[in-house]
Amino acid sequence: MAGFASCFGCQINITNIERYLLDVLGQIDMQYWQLTSSDPMPDDFDVCVIEGAITTSEAEKSARLLRDVADVVITIGACAKTAGIPGMASVDYRLRQGEVYGDDVPDVVSDTAYEPRAVKDVIKVDFEVPCCPADPYVFVEVLQKALRGSNAYVRTSTLCGECKQNERGCFYGRGILCLGMVTQSGCHAKCPNLGRPCSGCAGLSTDANLEVARRIASKSGIGAEAFDAAVTVFNQTDPRVGDPSI
């Protein structure tokens, strides 16, 4: 399990399933876990789990190396899936460097750092565990698919459907911005169940209609601009973000 630009919260969250963790680890021969050991990475392995966004040339090189030696690559968390919070800096990235360092940007920054990207934008990814942080039980489910194979249907619907199944009232009726209508389903609408609107950390659904979502935000008195700003928090690197025609 390797980590790039992230808070390592997804890896930590996986350890929260203490009751089942040993059973999960008992199915595999754990060779390397960056968070728990300083041992060197082995030369090859069957399944590689990656947390975090790609933000440097060194990280890109490491990701490509992992892809070359692993039979299966799993990404966990929003930072790995969509570039997440680091991805917010992807727009006008070089200008942002100047805001921090002025006219004297250190060579180590200008030569190695670049626009944050999702792991799937750099290498082929076989399985994804979404959200911030990644749900440990979803991770176990995905790991089982990687180890044993699965032909289960991959969800493409938006979170709104799950929210309605939970019989929660819509936030837009109360003038509160929520990204459930464009966000990938699968988390069982955890945040709305707790009384919090969806922040979009699972990534945009392939079925998302951003143009309609902007209209709804405007009609609800929230405003399309507020909607667009909220979407960028976890989905700035998605090519659909910022395109008014989508």
C-alpha positions as CSV (number, residue, x, y, z in Angstrom):
1,M,0.0,0.0,0.0
2,A,1.6,3.2,-1.2
3,G,0.7,6.9,-0.5
4,F,1.2,10.1,-2.6
5,A,-0.2,13.6,-2.0
6,S,-2.8,13.1,0.7
7,C,-3.4,13.2,4.5
8,F,-3.1,9.4,4.8
9,G,-6.5,9.4,6.3
10,C,-7.8,6.7,4.1
11,Q,-5.1,4.3,5.2
12,I,-5.7,5.2,8.8
13,N,-9.5,4.7,8.3
14,I,-8.9,1.1,7.0
15,T,-7.3,0.3,10.4
16,N,-10.6,1.3,12.1
17,I,-12.1,-2.1,11.1
18,E,-10.2,-3.8,13.9
19,R,-12.8,-6.5,14.2
20,Y,-12.2,-7.7,10.7
21,L,-8.8,-6.4,9.8
22,L,-6.9,-9.5,10.8
23,D,-9.3,-11.6,8.8
24,V,-8.7,-9.4,5.8
25,L,-4.9,-9.5,6.2
26,G,-5.1,-13.2,6.7
27,Q,-6.2,-13.6,3.0
28,I,-3.1,-11.9,1.7
29,D,0.7,-11.8,2.2
30,M,1.3,-8.2,3.1
31,Q,4.6,-7.2,1.6
32,Y,4.6,-3.4,2.0
33,W,2.6,-0.8,3.8
34,Q,4.2,2.7,3.6
35,L,2.2,3.9,6.6
36,T,3.3,1.2,9.0
37,S,6.7,0.2,7.9
38,S,10.0,1.6,6.7
39,D,11.0,-1.6,4.9
40,P,11.9,-1.2,1.2
41,M,9.2,-1.9,-1.4
42,P,9.5,-5.4,-2.9
43,D,10.2,-6.0,-6.5
44,D,6.8,-7.4,-7.4
45,F,3.4,-8.1,-6.0
46,D,-0.1,-9.0,-7.1
47,V,-2.2,-6.2,-5.8
48,C,-1.1,-2.6,-5.2
49,V,-3.2,-0.1,-3.3
50,I,-2.6,3.6,-3.8
51,E,-3.7,6.6,-1.8
52,G,-3.2,10.2,-2.9
53,A,-2.9,12.4,-5.9
54,I,0.1,12.6,-8.3
55,T,1.7,16.0,-7.8
56,T,5.4,15.5,-8.7
57,S,7.5,13.9,-11.4
58,E,8.9,11.6,-8.7
59,A,5.3,10.5,-7.8
60,E,4.5,9.8,-11.4
61,K,7.6,7.7,-11.8
62,S,6.7,5.7,-8.7
63,A,3.1,5.2,-9.9
64,R,4.3,3.9,-13.3
65,L,6.7,1.6,-11.5
66,L,3.9,0.2,-9.3
67,R,1.7,-0.3,-12.4
68,D,4.5,-2.2,-14.1
69,V,5.1,-4.7,-11.3
70,A,1.5,-5.1,-10.0
71,D,-1.1,-7.3,-11.5
72,V,-4.0,-5.2,-10.1
73,V,-4.0,-1.5,-9.0
74,I,-6.6,-0.2,-6.5
75,T,-6.9,3.4,-5.6
76,I,-8.5,4.5,-2.3
77,G,-10.0,7.9,-1.5
78,A,-10.9,11.1,-3.3
79,C,-7.3,12.3,-3.7
80,A,-6.4,9.2,-5.7
81,K,-9.6,9.0,-7.6
82,T,-10.2,12.6,-8.6
83,A,-7.1,14.4,-7.3
84,G,-9.3,15.5,-4.5
85,I,-8.3,18.5,-2.4
86,P,-4.8,18.7,-4.0
87,G,-6.5,19.0,-7.3
88,M,-8.0,22.4,-6.4
89,A,-4.5,23.8,-7.2
90,S,-4.5,22.4,-10.7
91,V,-5.9,25.5,-12.4
92,D,-3.2,28.0,-13.3
93,Y,-0.8,25.9,-11.2
94,R,2.4,27.8,-12.3
95,L,0.8,31.1,-11.4
96,R,0.0,29.7,-8.0
97,Q,3.7,28.9,-7.5
98,G,4.5,32.5,-8.1
99,E,1.9,33.6,-5.5
100,V,3.9,31.5,-2.9
101,Y,7.5,32.1,-4.0
102,G,7.3,35.3,-6.0
103,D,9.7,35.6,-8.9
104,D,12.2,33.2,-7.3
105,V,10.6,29.8,-7.5
106,P,13.0,27.2,-6.2
107,D,14.3,24.8,-8.8
108,V,13.2,21.8,-6.8
109,V,9.6,23.1,-7.2
110,S,9.7,24.3,-10.8
111,D,11.5,21.1,-12.0
112,T,9.6,18.4,-10.1
113,A,6.1,19.7,-9.1
114,Y,3.2,20.0,-11.6
115,E,-0.5,20.2,-11.7
116,P,-2.1,17.6,-9.4
117,R,-3.7,14.7,-11.2
118,A,-5.7,11.7,-10.3
119,V,-3.9,8.3,-10.4
120,K,-6.1,7.1,-13.3
121,D,-4.9,10.1,-15.3
122,V,-1.3,8.7,-15.1
123,I,-1.7,4.9,-15.1
124,K,-4.4,2.3,-15.7
125,V,-6.5,1.7,-12.5
126,D,-8.4,-1.5,-12.1
127,F,-10.6,-0.7,-9.1
128,E,-11.5,2.4,-7.2
129,V,-12.6,3.0,-3.6
130,P,-14.2,6.5,-3.5
131,C,-14.9,9.1,-0.9
132,C,-13.0,11.2,1.7
133,P,-12.1,9.2,3.7
134,A,-12.5,5.9,1.9
135,D,-15.0,3.6,3.6
136,P,-13.0,0.6,5.1
137,Y,-15.9,-1.8,4.4
138,V,-16.1,-0.7,0.8
139,F,-12.3,-1.2,0.6
140,V,-12.8,-4.8,1.9
141,E,-15.5,-5.4,-0.8
142,V,-13.3,-4.0,-3.6
143,L,-10.3,-6.0,-2.3
144,Q,-12.4,-9.2,-2.5
145,K,-13.2,-8.4,-6.1
146,A,-9.5,-7.9,-6.9
147,L,-8.5,-11.2,-5.2
148,R,-11.4,-13.4,-6.4
149,G,-12.8,-11.6,-9.4
150,S,-16.3,-10.2,-9.9
151,N,-18.8,-9.4,-12.6
152,A,-20.9,-7.2,-10.3
153,Y,-22.5,-4.2,-12.0
154,V,-20.6,-0.9,-11.6
155,R,-22.9,1.9,-10.4
156,T,-23.2,5.0,-12.5
157,S,-26.3,6.5,-10.9
158,T,-26.1,9.7,-8.8
159,L,-26.4,10.0,-5.0
160,C,-29.9,11.5,-5.1
161,G,-31.4,8.1,-5.7
162,E,-29.8,6.7,-2.5
163,C,-30.8,9.8,-0.6
164,K,-34.5,9.4,-1.6
165,Q,-34.4,5.7,-0.7
166,N,-33.4,6.8,2.8
167,E,-36.4,9.1,2.8
168,R,-34.4,12.2,3.5
169,G,-35.8,15.6,2.6
170,C,-34.0,17.5,-0.2
171,F,-31.6,20.2,0.9
172,Y,-32.5,22.4,-2.0
173,G,-36.0,22.8,-0.6
174,R,-34.3,24.5,2.3
175,G,-32.0,26.7,0.2
176,I,-28.9,24.5,1.0
177,L,-26.4,23.6,-1.6
178,C,-25.9,19.8,-2.1
179,L,-23.9,18.0,-4.7
180,G,-25.9,14.7,-4.5
181,M,-27.5,15.2,-7.9
182,V,-24.2,15.0,-9.7
183,T,-22.1,12.8,-7.4
184,Q,-21.4,9.1,-7.9
185,S,-23.7,6.8,-5.8
186,G,-22.4,4.0,-3.6
187,C,-21.8,5.6,-0.2
188,H,-25.5,5.1,0.9
189,A,-25.8,8.9,1.3
190,K,-23.9,8.9,4.6
191,C,-23.6,12.7,4.9
192,P,-27.3,13.5,4.2
193,N,-28.2,10.8,6.7
194,L,-26.2,12.8,9.2
195,G,-27.9,16.0,8.2
196,R,-25.1,17.3,6.1
197,P,-25.3,18.0,2.3
198,C,-23.2,16.0,-0.1
199,S,-19.8,17.6,-0.8
200,G,-19.1,15.4,-3.9
201,C,-16.1,13.5,-2.5
202,A,-17.1,10.3,-4.3
203,G,-16.5,12.0,-7.7
204,L,-18.9,13.0,-10.4
205,S,-21.2,10.3,-11.8
206,T,-21.0,9.5,-15.4
207,D,-24.7,10.1,-15.5
208,A,-24.3,13.6,-13.9
209,N,-25.9,16.5,-15.8
210,L,-24.1,19.6,-14.6
211,E,-26.1,22.0,-16.7
212,V,-29.4,20.9,-15.1
213,A,-27.8,21.0,-11.7
214,R,-26.8,24.6,-12.2
215,R,-30.3,25.5,-13.2
216,I,-31.7,23.9,-10.1
217,A,-29.2,25.7,-7.9
218,S,-30.2,29.0,-9.5
219,K,-33.9,28.3,-9.1
220,S,-33.4,27.4,-5.5
221,G,-31.8,30.8,-4.8
222,I,-28.3,29.3,-4.3
223,G,-26.8,30.3,-7.6
224,A,-24.9,28.5,-10.3
225,E,-21.7,30.2,-9.3
226,A,-21.9,28.7,-5.8
227,F,-22.6,25.3,-7.3
228,D,-19.6,25.5,-9.6
229,A,-17.3,26.6,-6.8
230,A,-18.5,23.7,-4.6
231,V,-17.9,21.1,-7.4
232,T,-14.3,22.1,-7.7
233,V,-13.4,21.1,-4.1
234,F,-13.2,17.4,-5.0
235,N,-13.5,17.5,-8.8
236,Q,-11.4,20.3,-10.1
237,T,-9.5,18.0,-12.5
238,D,-12.6,16.4,-14.0
239,P,-12.8,17.8,-17.6
240,R,-16.5,18.4,-17.2
241,V,-16.0,20.9,-14.4
242,G,-16.0,24.5,-15.7
243,D,-17.6,23.6,-19.0
244,P,-21.0,25.4,-19.1
245,S,-22.2,23.2,-22.0
246,I,-22.2,20.0,-19.8
